[in-house]
């Protein structure tokens, strides 16, 4: 059965403000110094399916920039435009309907656009294994990352590791835990990190939508009926905003009894906020990460990112300092996950030009 890659790229990347903006969010940025995150993801996914079979789902405001950035890798008709953000269930359901209605059934391999994977060979081996399982079974597959440490920033998946199969039955999904709980999870060996990567047949996930999320499915079905007709774009514009906003995890995976997980080691990390920049750049002997021009004296555990100007630090520690053309961020490193609060505040005070 043919495999299709689906890359979810509609997020705003607000935790990487002020570098990440609405029309050019994190997935369109070159944070690694090698290439833009979306292009690195496309190149990685091309190891497990043809580039002509890769789709990107993104916000309509980001489509022009997405087409420019991915030119030569993707064709414009494989960049699916969401009129508005309706969470991951709508995004995945939209892509599944596109595949079924226009290309026939196939195995969907779904990935976020902003993850870091160091071992691409291991990534390809694991996805090919998952494709085999998805083709043989009508199950929902997710990849779990064997935890390297007791992270409180990731969700966890508990699985039955006594079963001798290629994929293991999922017993429960757990939200981001407090540190003592995370330590118990890692010590038990029964848990993996929830990577947000999924593999299943397009027809199988649509059947789960129909059963578990009938309101969402009803909207997707109307969009599907209009596909390959002159009314397709109009129907998407009218129907998509009506889709209930819900995550695929909460709406389907946590409710289904047909979910399996494949534990994986591939040098994976979710580059979710400025304090995770160490995934992409080495730190110095004092635990600092510097990108761009800098001078540092008696500085420890800081992250600095400079677009053009010099950043000089003296006698500080545990700070995030980011300089862009029109804004500067100074943040306690322990509160990196809360940078989104700044974008919310900017909306409230009408300073939308900084978004």
VOBA-1610 file (N, C-alpha, C; in pm, whole numbers, padded with zeros to 5 digits, always signed):
BEGIN
Unk+00084-00120+00000Unk+00000+00000+00000Unk+00088+00125+00000Unk+00047+00225-00076Unk+00127+00345-00089Unk+00131+00425+00041Unk+00248+00481+00072Unk+00264+00561+00192Unk+00264+00709+00157Unk+00200+00788+00241Unk+00195+00933+00225Unk+00250+00999+00352Unk+00331+01100+00334Unk+00378+01178+00446Unk+00288+01299+00466Unk+00250+01325+00590Unk+00168+01441+00624Unk+00239+01519+00732Unk+00271+01644+00704Unk+00345+01728+00799Unk+00251+01836+00851Unk+00232+01838+00982Unk+00145+01938+01045Unk+00228+02063+01071Unk+00193+02172+01001Unk+00276+02293+01008Unk+00192+02419+01026Unk+00083+02408+01099Unk-00005+02524+01115Unk+00012+02599+01245Unk+00106+02556+01330Unk+00122+02619+01460Unk+00182+02758+01450Unk+00162+02837+01556Unk+00211+02973+01559Unk+00350+02987+01616Unk+00401+02882+01683Unk+00535+02888+01740Unk+00554+03002+01837Unk+00450+03032+01918Unk+00453+03151+02003Unk+00560+03145+02112Unk+00603+03025+02149Unk+00707+03016+02253Unk+00844+03057+02200Unk+00854+03078+02067Unk+00979+03127+02009Unk+00968+03274+01966Unk+00870+03345+02023Unk+00864+03489+02003Unk+00988+03550+02070Unk+01046+03656+02014Unk+01000+03741+01905Unk+01051+03699+01767Unk+01128+03591+01758Unk+01176+03547+01627Unk+01062+03486+01546Unk+00979+03407+01611Unk+00866+03342+01545Unk+00747+03438+01541Unk+00694+03461+01421Unk+00580+03551+01402Unk+00468+03478+01328Unk+00352+03542+01322Unk+00233+03475+01267Unk+00254+03429+01123Unk+00310+03515+01038Unk+00326+03478+00897Unk+00457+03403+00872Unk+00545+03402+00970Unk+00669+03327+00957Unk+00703+03262+01092Unk+00626+03159+01127Unk+00643+03094+01257Unk+00765+03002+01261Unk+00782+02939+01374Unk+00902+02860+01402Unk+00936+02760+01292Unk+00837+02691+01237Unk+00865+02587+01138Unk+00924+02643+01008Unk+00910+02775+00987Unk+00965+02837+00868Unk+01101+02903+00894Unk+01151+02888+01016Unk+01277+02951+01054Unk+01394+02853+01044Unk+01513+02908+01028Unk+01636+02829+01031Unk+01698+02844+01170Unk+01656+02762+01262Unk+01707+02768+01399Unk+01835+02689+01417Unk+01857+02592+01330Unk+01974+02504+01344Unk+02097+02562+01278Unk+02078+02658+01186Unk+02191+02708+01108Unk+02216+02624+00983Unk+02136+02521+00962Unk+02151+02433+00845Unk+02044+02462+00741Unk+01918+02454+00782Unk+01807+02481+00691Unk+01685+02511+00775Unk+01580+02557+00710Unk+01455+02583+00780Unk+01397+02451+00832Unk+01327+02458+00945Unk+01279+02336+01009Unk+01187+02257+00919Unk+01100+02325+00844Unk+01007+02254+00756Unk+01083+02178+00648Unk+01190+02236+00595Unk+01267+02168+00490Unk+01343+02048+00545Unk+01396+02062+00666Unk+01461+01946+00728Unk+01361+01834+00750Unk+01238+01870+00787Unk+01134+01768+00808Unk+01096+01701+00676Unk+01079+01781+00571Unk+01046+01725+00439Unk+01155+01629+00393Unk+01280+01668+00406Unk+01391+01583+00363Unk+01395+01453+00443Unk+01364+01462+00570Unk+01364+01341+00655Unk+01248+01249+00616Unk+01131+01308+00594Unk+01015+01227+00557Unk+01033+01164+00419Unk+01112+01227+00332Unk+01135+01172+00198Unk+01213+01041+00203Unk+01265+01005+00321Unk+01330+00875+00335Unk+01230+00761+00342Unk+01104+00793+00373Unk+01005+00686+00392Unk+00890+00693+00291Unk+00891+00795+00205Unk+00797+00801+00094Unk+00849+00901-00008Unk+00794+00900-00126Unk+00838+00993-00230Unk+00798+01136-00193Unk+00880+01233-00233Unk+00846+01373-00206Unk+00716+01412-00274Unk+00685+01348-00385Unk+00559+01376-00455Unk+00438+01326-00377Unk+00462+01250-00270Unk+00354+01198-00187Unk+00355+01259-00047Unk+00419+01375-00032Unk+00424+01445+00096Unk+00330+01564+00090Unk+00251+01580+00196Unk+00160+01693+00210Unk+00199+01775+00333Unk+00180+01905+00324Unk+00196+01994+00439Unk+00062+02061+00464Unk+00016+02058+00588Unk-00107+02128+00626Unk-00068+02249+00709Unk-00111+02367+00664Unk-00069+02489+00732Unk-00180+02593+00729Unk-00163+02698+00806Unk-00259+02807+00811Unk-00258+02887+00682Unk-00372+02932+00637Unk-00382+03001+00508Unk-00292+03125+00502Unk-00270+03192+00615Unk-00185+03310+00615Unk-00038+03275+00592Unk-00003+03150+00619Unk+00135+03106+00604Unk+00162+03040+00469Unk+00057+03018+00389Unk+00072+02946+00263Unk+00169+03013+00166Unk+00159+03145+00142Unk+00253+03207+00047Unk+00399+03187+00087Unk+00430+03209+00213Unk+00568+03190+00260Unk+00606+03043+00253Unk+00513+02953+00287Unk+00541+02810+00282Unk+00575+02766+00141Unk+00501+02816+00042Unk+00528+02780-00097Unk+00666+02827-00140Unk+00704+02947-00097Unk+00835+03002-00133Unk+00947+02921-00068Unk+00931+02892+00060Unk+01035+02822+00137Unk+01056+02680+00086Unk+00946+02611+00048Unk+00954+02469+00010Unk+00964+02448-00141Unk+00982+02556-00216Unk+00990+02544-00362Unk+01103+02448-00401Unk+01071+02359-00493Unk+01169+02258-00534Unk+01156+02129-00455Unk+01086+02135-00342Unk+01061+02015-00261Unk+00917+01968-00273Unk+00823+02063-00268Unk+00681+02030-00275Unk+00615+02108-00388Unk+00508+02052-00442Unk+00426+02126-00538Unk+00316+02199-00460Unk+00270+02310-00516Unk+00174+02394-00446Unk+00046+02323-00407Unk+00001+02224-00488Unk-00124+02155-00457Unk-00110+02058-00341Unk+00011+02036-00294Unk+00032+01949-00178Unk+00051+02029-00050Unk+00030+02159-00058Unk+00026+02243+00061Unk-00121+02273+00089Unk-00176+02207+00189Unk-00318+02218+00221Unk-00340+02337+00314Unk-00432+02423+00278Unk-00454+02549+00349Unk-00572+02537+00445Unk-00547+02564+00573Unk-00653+02569+00674Unk-00702+02714+00686Unk-00830+02740+00667Unk-00882+02876+00683Unk-00862+02931+00823Unk-00857+02841+00921Unk-00833+02881+01060Unk-00781+02759+01135Unk-00719+02783+01248Unk-00664+02673+01328Unk-00776+02603+01404Unk-00788+02472+01384Unk-00890+02393+01454Unk-00831+02271+01522Unk-00704+02277+01558Unk-00634+02173+01633Unk-00599+02053+01544Unk-00535+01953+01605Unk-00476+01845+01525Unk-00577+01747+01468Unk-00692+01731+01531Unk-00792+01638+01475Unk-00838+01687+01338Unk-00873+01814+01328Unk-00918+01870+01200Unk-00807+01862+01096Unk-00687+01897+01136Unk-00572+01894+01044Unk-00551+01755+00986Unk-00551+01654+01071Unk-00528+01517+01026Unk-00647+01464+00947Unk-00767+01496+00991Unk-00886+01453+00919Unk-00893+01513+00779Unk-00857+01639+00766Unk-00853+01708+00637Unk-00756+01638+00543Unk-00636+01606+00592Unk-00536+01538+00509Unk-00583+01397+00471Unk-00646+01327+00566Unk-00696+01192+00537Unk-00802+01196+00428Unk-00892+01295+00435Unk-00997+01307+00334Unk-00936+01341+00198Unk-00835+01427+00196Unk-00764+01461+00072Unk-00706+01337+00006Unk-00643+01252+00086Unk-00578+01131+00033Unk-00683+01033-00019Unk-00787+01010+00058Unk-00888+00912+00019Unk-00964+00956-00106Unk-01002+01082-00110Unk-01085+01131-00221Unk-01007+01153-00350Unk-00880+01187-00339Unk-00804+01223-00459Unk-00701+01119-00502Unk-00661+01033-00410Unk-00552+00939-00443Unk-00585+00795-00406Unk-00697+00770-00343Unk-00729+00636-00296Unk-00672+00617-00157Unk-00698+00504-00096Unk-00650+00480+00040Unk-00498+00468+00042Unk-00441+00493+00157Unk-00297+00480+00172Unk-00260+00490+00318Unk-00133+00465+00346Unk-00084+00473+00484Unk-00035+00615+00510Unk-00097+00679+00606Unk-00056+00814+00646Unk+00054+00806+00751Unk+00163+00875+00725Unk+00271+00888+00823Unk+00276+01035+00861Unk+00235+01066+00983Unk+00207+01204+01024Unk+00314+01254+01120Unk+00365+01375+01093Unk+00474+01430+01172Unk+00453+01578+01200Unk+00489+01625+01319Unk+00498+01769+01341Unk+00613+01825+01257Unk+00605+01954+01230Unk+00703+02016+01140Unk+00827+02068+01210Unk+00829+02062+01343Unk+00933+02134+01417Unk+01010+02047+01516Unk+01022+01919+01485Unk+01099+01830+01572Unk+01242+01816+01522Unk+01329+01780+01614Unk+01468+01751+01580Unk+01491+01601+01591Unk+01549+01542+01487Unk+01583+01399+01487Unk+01728+01388+01441Unk+01813+01334+01527Unk+01955+01325+01495Unk+01988+01203+01410Unk+01923+01090+01435Unk+01954+00965+01365Unk+01847+00938+01259Unk+01870+00987+01137Unk+01771+00971+01031Unk+01760+00826+00985Unk+01867+00749+00991Unk+01861+00609+00952Unk+01769+00532+01046Unk+01782+00557+01176Unk+01694+00492+01273Unk+01550+00536+01252Unk+01530+00664+01224Unk+01396+00716+01194Unk+01333+00639+01078Unk+01407+00622+00970Unk+01355+00553+00852Unk+01322+00407+00883Unk+01409+00339+00957Unk+01384+00198+00992Unk+01257+00184+01073Unk+01239+00271+01170Unk+01122+00260+01258Unk+00994+00291+01183Unk+00997+00393+01096Unk+00876+00427+01020Unk+00841+00315+00922Unk+00941+00256+00858Unk+00913+00144+00767Unk+00850+00027+00843Unk+00898+00001+00965Unk+00838-00103+01049Unk+00692-00067+01079Unk+00668+00058+01115Unk+00532+00102+01146Unk+00441+00090+01024Unk+00494+00118+00906Unk+00415+00104+00784Unk+00373-00041+00762Unk+00462-00134+00792Unk+00429-00276+00779Unk+00315-00314+00872Unk+00323-00266+00997Unk+00218-00297+01095Unk+00086-00234+01052Unk+00091-00108+01008Unk-00032-00038+00969Unk-00098-00104+00848Unk-00017-00161+00758Unk-00073-00227+00641Unk-00137-00360+00677Unk-00078-00429+00775Unk-00129-00561+00815Unk-00247-00552+00910Unk-00254-00444+00987Unk-00356-00432+01091Unk-00432-00300+01076Unk-00558-00300+01112Unk-00636-00176+01110Unk-00629-00108+01246Unk-00506-00081+01288Unk-00485-00018+01419Unk-00435+00124+01401Unk-00432+00198+01509Unk-00375+00332+01512Unk-00239+00323+01580Unk-00136+00363+01509Unk+00000+00350+01559Unk+00057+00486+01596Unk+00128+00492+01707Unk+00203+00611+01744Unk+00345+00570+01779Unk+00437+00661+01763Unk+00575+00635+01803Unk+00599+00692+01941Unk+00659+00612+02027Unk+00697+00658+02160Unk+00848+00666+02171Unk+00898+00769+02232Unk+01042+00787+02248Unk+01084+00736+02384Unk+01180+00645+02385Unk+01229+00596+02514Unk+01291+00712+02590Unk+01243+00740+02711Unk+01285+00861+02782Unk+01432+00857+02824Unk+01502+00965+02792Unk+01644+00977+02830Unk+01658+01031+02972Unk+01553+01093+03023Unk+01554+01151+03157Unk+01408+01176+03197Unk+01378+01201+03323Unk+01240+01222+03367Unk+01188+01361+03331Unk+01149+01378+03205Unk+01102+01508+03158Unk+00963+01541+03212Unk+00945+01668+03250Unk+00813+01716+03290Unk+00748+01795+03177Unk+00816+01805+03063Unk+00766+01882+02951Unk+00696+01801+02843Unk+00700+01667+02857Unk+00638+01580+02757Unk+00525+01499+02821Unk+00426+01463+02737Unk+00328+01365+02779Unk+00390+01226+02770Unk+00330+01129+02838Unk+00383+00993+02842Unk+00277+00894+02794Unk+00325+00781+02744Unk+00238+00671+02703Unk+00278+00547+02783Unk+00181+00490+02852Unk+00205+00363+02921Unk+00165+00250+02827Unk+00251+00150+02816Unk+00223+00042+02721Unk+00252-00093+02783Unk+00196-00196+02723Unk+00215-00333+02770Unk+00340-00392+02703Unk+00453-00382+02770Unk+00579-00426+02708Unk+00602-00576+02720Unk+00508-00649+02780Unk+00522-00795+02790Unk+00477-00865+02663Unk+00404-00792+02577Unk+00355-00851+02451Unk+00469-00858+02351Unk+00489-00973+02292Unk+00600-00992+02197Unk+00550-00968+02054Unk+00533-00842+02020Unk+00489-00806+01886Unk+00573-00688+01836Unk+00555-00653+01709Unk+00628-00539+01653Unk+00584-00409+01718Unk+00457-00401+01753Unk+00401-00284+01820Unk+00328-00329+01945Unk+00330-00246+02048Unk+00278-00284+02178Unk+00144-00214+02207Unk+00049-00284+02271Unk-00079-00221+02304Unk-00058-00104+02401Unk-00126+00006+02373Unk-00122+00122+02462Unk-00222+00102+02574Unk-00178+00126+02698Unk-00264+00112+02814Unk-00322+00245+02859Unk-00246+00354+02844Unk-00295+00484+02889Unk-00206+00596+02835Unk-00267+00711+02814Unk-00195+00834+02783Unk-00192+00920+02909Unk-00077+00975+02941Unk-00060+01055+03061Unk-00017+01198+03025Unk-00078+01295+03091Unk-00041+01434+03069Unk+00098+01462+03124Unk+00150+01578+03095Unk+00282+01617+03146Unk+00282+01607+03299Unk+00371+01525+03356Unk+00367+01498+03500Unk+00456+01592+03581Unk+00435+01592+03710Unk+00531+01656+03801Unk+00656+01568+03808Unk+00766+01626+03853Unk+00894+01555+03850Unk+00893+01421+03924Unk+00838+01411+04046Unk+00839+01280+04114Unk+00765+01172+04033Unk+00656+01211+03969Unk+00580+01115+03888Unk+00660+01076+03765Unk+00723+01175+03701Unk+00806+01146+03584Unk+00919+01050+03619Unk+00977+01067+03735Unk+01084+00978+03781Unk+01033+00835+03797Unk+00911+00821+03849Unk+00851+00688+03862Unk+00825+00625+03726Unk+00777+00705+03633Unk+00751+00656+03498Unk+00878+00599+03436Unk+00985+00676+03443Unk+01111+00635+03379Unk+01167+00511+03449Unk+01161+00507+03581Unk+01214+00394+03657Unk+01140+00265+03625Unk+01010+00274+03600Unk+00930+00153+03576Unk+00963+00086+03444Unk+01003+00164+03344Unk+01028+00109+03211Unk+00903+00084+03130Unk+00787+00123+03187Unk+00660+00097+03119Unk+00608+00217+03040Unk+00688+00323+03032Unk+00641+00446+02970Unk+00740+00496+02865Unk+00684+00561+02763Unk+00764+00631+02663Unk+00707+00771+02648Unk+00789+00861+02595Unk+00739+00995+02566Unk+00644+00992+02448Unk+00541+01073+02453Unk+00447+01086+02343Unk+00507+01179+02238Unk+00546+01126+02124Unk+00619+01203+02023Unk+00529+01286+01932Unk+00401+01251+01925Unk+00312+01320+01832Unk+00329+01276+01688Unk+00392+01159+01666Unk+00407+01102+01532Unk+00314+00981+01520Unk+00239+00975+01410Unk+00136+00872+01396Unk+00144+00805+01259Unk+00105+00677+01256Unk+00101+00601+01131Unk-00026+00517+01130Unk-00106+00531+01023Unk-00229+00452+01007Unk-00283+00467+00865Unk-00375+00380+00829Unk-00442+00394+00700Unk-00536+00514+00705Unk-00543+00588+00596Unk-00634+00702+00591Unk-00779+00658+00615Unk-00817+00546+00558Unk-00954+00497+00576Unk-00981+00458+00721Unk-00879+00407+00788Unk-00897+00364+00928Unk-00918+00483+01020Unk-00839+00589+01001Unk-00857+00705+01090Unk-00990+00774+01061Unk-01034+00774+00935Unk-01163+00835+00905Unk-01277+00755+00968Unk-01262+00623+00974Unk-01366+00542+01040Unk-01371+00572+01189Unk-01254+00602+01248Unk-01251+00640+01390Unk-01315+00778+01411Unk-01293+00869+01317Unk-01360+00999+01325Unk-01512+00979+01325Unk-01560+00896+01233Unk-01705+00874+01221Unk-01763+00817+01350Unk-01686+00730+01416Unk-01734+00664+01537Unk-01718+00749+01662Unk-01603+00813+01677Unk-01569+00880+01803Unk-01587+01031+01799Unk-01577+01091+01681Unk-01594+01236+01667Unk-01693+01264+01554Unk-01818+01226+01571Unk-01916+01238+01461Unk-01937+01382+01413Unk-01927+01481+01503Unk-01945+01620+01461Unk-01831+01664+01371Unk-01710+01622+01406Unk-01595+01654+01321Unk-01608+01581+01188Unk-01645+01456+01194Unk-01656+01376+01071Unk-01760+01434+00976Unk-01871+01482+01031Unk-01976+01539+00945Unk-01921+01656+00864Unk-01839+01739+00925Unk-01778+01851+00853Unk-01678+01800+00749Unk-01596+01703+00788Unk-01497+01647+00695Unk-01566+01582+00576Unk-01679+01516+00600Unk-01752+01450+00491Unk-01803+01552+00390Unk-01851+01667+00438Unk-01898+01772+00346Unk-01782+01826+00262Unk-01666+01841+00326Unk-01547+01885+00252Unk-01509+01779+00149Unk-01514+01653+00190Unk-01480+01544+00100Unk-01570+01537-00021Unk-01699+01564-00001Unk-01795+01561-00112Unk-01763+01668-00217Unk-01705+01779-00170Unk-01675+01889-00262Unk-01539+01875-00329Unk-01458+01784-00284Unk-01326+01768-00343Unk-01336+01722-00488Unk-01247+01773-00570Unk-01245+01746-00715Unk-01362+01813-00787Unk-01424+01915-00724Unk-01531+01990-00789Unk-01493+02139-00786Unk-01558+02221-00869Unk-01529+02365-00868Unk-01562+02432-00734Unk-01644+02369-00650Unk-01685+02428-00523Unk-01592+02393-00407Unk-01486+02317-00434Unk-01401+02267-00326Unk-01351+02378-00234Unk-01289+02481-00291Unk-01230+02587-00210Unk-01336+02662-00130Unk-01450+02689-00192Unk-01557+02760-00123Unk-01611+02680-00006Unk-01629+02550-00026Unk-01680+02464+00081Unk-01580+02458+00196Unk-01452+02444+00166Unk-01350+02441+00272Unk-01354+02570+00352Unk-01363+02684+00284Unk-01368+02813+00354Unk-01489+02824+00445Unk-01602+02768+00401Unk-01726+02779+00479Unk-01736+02677+00591Unk-01690+02554+00565Unk-01711+02444+00660Unk-01599+02435+00764Unk-01476+02459+00723Unk-01363+02434+00814Unk-01376+02509+00947Unk-01415+02637+00946Unk-01428+02707+01075Unk-01534+02647+01168Unk-01621+02564+01114Unk-01726+02502+01197Unk-01679+02373+01264Unk-01564+02323+01224Unk-01514+02197+01282Unk-01481+02219+01429Unk-01532+02137+01519Unk-01496+02150+01660Unk-01345+02139+01680Unk-01290+02225+01762Unk-01146+02227+01786Unk-01111+02127+01895Unk-01038+02021+01856Unk-01002+01916+01951Unk-00876+01847+01901Unk-00793+01801+01992Unk-00670+01733+01952Unk-00699+01588+01915Unk-00616+01533+01828Unk-00631+01393+01789Unk-00609+01300+01909Unk-00522+01340+02000Unk-00495+01258+02119Unk-00620+01246+02205Unk-00677+01361+02240Unk-00794+01361+02328Unk-00918+01308+02257Unk-00936+01347+02131Unk-01058+01311+02062Unk-01067+01167+02017Unk-00952+01107+01982Unk-00956+00971+01927Unk-00864+00875+02000Unk-00737+00907+02011Unk-00641+00810+02063Unk-00673+00767+02206Unk-00713+00861+02291Unk-00743+00825+02430Unk-00874+00749+02444Unk-00954+00748+02339Unk-01084+00679+02345Unk-01083+00545+02271Unk-00991+00529+02179Unk-00989+00408+02097Unk-00923+00291+02171Unk-00970+00170+02139Unk-00910+00049+02195Unk-00813-00016+02097Unk-00789+00051+01984Unk-00707-00007+01878Unk-00575+00068+01860Unk-00519+00119+01969Unk-00398+00200+01961Unk-00276+00118+02005Unk-00172+00125+01926Unk-00046+00058+01959Unk+00069+00158+01949Unk+00179+00124+02014Unk+00296+00212+02013Unk+00421+00132+01980Unk+00511+00197+01907Unk+00643+00140+01881Unk+00745+00226+01953Unk+00812+00173+02055Unk+00917+00251+02123Unk+01035+00275+02029Unk+01093+00393+02038Unk+01196+00430+01941Unk+01311+00505+02007Unk+01430+00485+01950Unk+01549+00563+01982Unk+01600+00620+01851Unk+01595+00753+01837Unk+01638+00814+01712Unk+01700+00952+01732Unk+01737+00982+01856Unk+01791+01114+01884Unk+01687+01222+01866Unk+01566+01196+01917Unk+01451+01285+01898Unk+01443+01391+02006Unk+01395+01508+01968Unk+01363+01611+02065Unk+01261+01706+02004Unk+01176+01759+02089Unk+01077+01857+02048Unk+01134+01995+02080Unk+01171+02068+01977Unk+01229+02201+01997Unk+01115+02298+02022Unk+01063+02294+02144Unk+00939+02365+02173Unk+00953+02506+02224Unk+01068+02541+02278Unk+01085+02674+02336Unk+01234+02708+02342Unk+01264+02833+02377Unk+01402+02880+02373Unk+01496+02799+02462Unk+01447+02746+02571Unk+01535+02669+02660Unk+01575+02535+02599Unk+01509+02494+02487Unk+01546+02371+02418Unk+01645+02393+02304Unk+01697+02514+02291Unk+01785+02544+02178Unk+01913+02461+02183Unk+01945+02407+02300Unk+02062+02321+02314Unk+02053+02194+02233Unk+01932+02159+02189Unk+01915+02044+02101Unk+01983+02069+01966Unk+01985+02196+01925Unk+02037+02232+01793Unk+02176+02294+01797Unk+02217+02345+01914Unk+02345+02412+01923Unk+02418+02368+02050Unk+02551+02350+02043Unk+02627+02308+02160Unk+02636+02419+02264Unk+02650+02381+02388Unk+02668+02478+02497Unk+02816+02488+02531Unk+02854+02601+02593Unk+02994+02618+02632Unk+03017+02555+02769Unk+03136+02576+02824Unk+03173+02512+02951Unk+03089+02562+03068Unk+03019+02675+03051Unk+02934+02729+03156Unk+02785+02705+03130Unk+02757+02618+03034Unk+02619+02585+03005Unk+02545+02691+02927Unk+02618+02783+02862Unk+02555+02887+02781Unk+02540+02840+02636Unk+02436+02889+02571Unk+02415+02865+02428Unk+02408+03000+02360Unk+02498+03023+02266Unk+02505+03151+02197Unk+02483+03132+02047Unk+02393+03210+01989Unk+02374+03215+01845Unk+02384+03361+01804Unk+02476+03394+01715Unk+02496+03532+01674Unk+02608+03598+01753Unk+02623+03728+01734Unk+02731+03803+01797Unk+02710+03813+01948Unk+02817+03787+02025Unk+02804+03795+02170Unk+02939+03819+02235Unk+02934+03880+02350Unk+03048+03891+02441Unk+02996+03853+02579Unk+03065+03764+02646Unk+03014+03716+02773Unk+03122+03719+02881Unk+03083+03767+02999Unk+03171+03770+03116Unk+03091+03720+03235Unk+03145+03621+03303Unk+03080+03568+03425Unk+02932+03541+03400Unk+02904+03463+03296Unk+02768+03430+03256Unk+02749+03280+03257Unk+02638+03233+03316Unk+02616+03090+03328Unk+02472+03052+03293Unk+02459+02941+03221Unk+02328+02884+03192Unk+02235+02972+03113Unk+02287+03059+03027Unk+02204+03152+02950Unk+02189+03106+02804Unk+02083+03154+02741Unk+02061+03136+02598Unk+02052+03275+02537Unk+02138+03306+02441Unk+02128+03434+02371Unk+02120+03408+02221Unk+02030+03481+02157Unk+02010+03469+02011Unk+02008+03609+01954Unk+02105+03639+01868Unk+02116+03771+01810Unk+02097+03765+01659Unk+02008+03851+01608Unk+01988+03859+01465Unk+02097+03940+01398Unk+02122+04061+01448Unk+02222+04150+01389Unk+02314+04212+01493Unk+02255+04256+01604Unk+02332+04331+01701Unk+02407+04241+01799Unk+02509+04299+01861Unk+02587+04229+01962Unk+02508+04219+02092Unk+02510+04103+02154Unk+02454+04086+02288Unk+02570+04066+02384Unk+02581+04152+02484Unk+02686+04143+02585Unk+02623+04114+02720Unk+02676+04015+02791Unk+02623+03979+02923Unk+02734+03983+03026Unk+02700+04028+03145Unk+02796+04039+03254Unk+02729+04002+03386Unk+02780+03899+03451Unk+02733+03863+03584Unk+02589+03819+03592Unk+02541+03749+03487Unk+02403+03701+03489Unk+02400+03550+03470Unk+02289+03490+03506Unk+02273+03347+03484Unk+02126+03312+03463Unk+02106+03201+03395Unk+01973+03144+03374Unk+01876+03240+03303Unk+01928+03313+03204Unk+01844+03405+03128Unk+01833+03361+02982Unk+01724+03402+02919Unk+01708+03392+02774Unk+01702+03535+02721Unk+01789+03567+02626Unk+01792+03700+02566Unk+01789+03683+02415Unk+01686+03739+02351Unk+01669+03726+02206Unk+01653+03864+02145Unk+01732+03892+02043Unk+01727+04021+01973Unk+01682+04001+01830Unk+01578+04075+01789Unk+01535+04079+01649Unk+01531+04224+01605Unk+01492+04247+01481Unk+01495+04382+01426Unk+01407+04480+01503Unk+01294+04432+01557Unk+01199+04524+01620Unk+01162+04489+01763Unk+01226+04388+01821Unk+01189+04350+01957Unk+01305+04279+02028Unk+01303+04286+02162Unk+01402+04217+02245Unk+01327+04142+02354Unk+01362+04017+02373Unk+01306+03936+02480Unk+01411+03911+02587Unk+01377+03936+02713Unk+01459+03898+02827Unk+01370+03816+02919Unk+01409+03693+02946Unk+01320+03599+03014Unk+01398+03509+03108Unk+01343+03482+03225Unk+01399+03380+03313Unk+01391+03245+03239Unk+01501+03174+03233Unk+01505+03049+03158Unk+01403+02948+03210Unk+01375+02951+03338Unk+01279+02857+03397Unk+01135+02887+03354Unk+01114+03003+03290Unk+00979+03040+03248Unk+00966+03045+03096Unk+01055+02973+03029Unk+01055+02974+02882Unk+00922+02927+02824Unk+00854+02835+02891Unk+00726+02785+02842Unk+00617+02891+02846Unk+00641+03000+02920Unk+00539+03103+02937Unk+00554+03220+02840Unk+00647+03212+02746Unk+00667+03323+02651Unk+00539+03352+02574Unk+00457+03252+02556Unk+00328+03271+02489Unk+00245+03380+02557Unk+00264+03398+02687Unk+00190+03501+02759Unk+00219+03640+02703Unk+00340+03659+02651Unk+00376+03788+02593Unk+00294+03814+02466Unk+00280+03712+02382Unk+00200+03730+02261Unk+00054+03757+02296Unk+00005+03692+02402Unk-00132+03719+02446Unk-00146+03864+02493Unk-00044+03912+02566Unk-00047+04049+02615Unk-00041+04149+02500Unk+00037+04118+02397Unk+00046+04206+02281Unk-00089+04217+02210Unk-00160+04106+02203Unk-00293+04108+02142Unk-00387+04198+02222Unk-00382+04184+02354Unk-00472+04260+02440Unk-00448+04410+02431Unk-00322+04452+02417Unk-00293+04595+02413Unk-00286+04650+02271Unk-00321+04566+02172Unk-00331+04613+02035Unk-00201+04628+01960Unk-00092+04574+02014Unk+00038+04585+01947Unk+00057+04468+01850Unk-00037+04454+01758Unk-00040+04337+01670Unk+00074+04334+01567Unk+00139+04450+01544Unk+00249+04451+01448Unk+00369+04368+01496Unk+00369+04335+01625Unk+00477+04255+01681Unk+00445+04107+01683Unk+00330+04071+01630Unk+00288+03932+01627Unk+00316+03868+01491
//
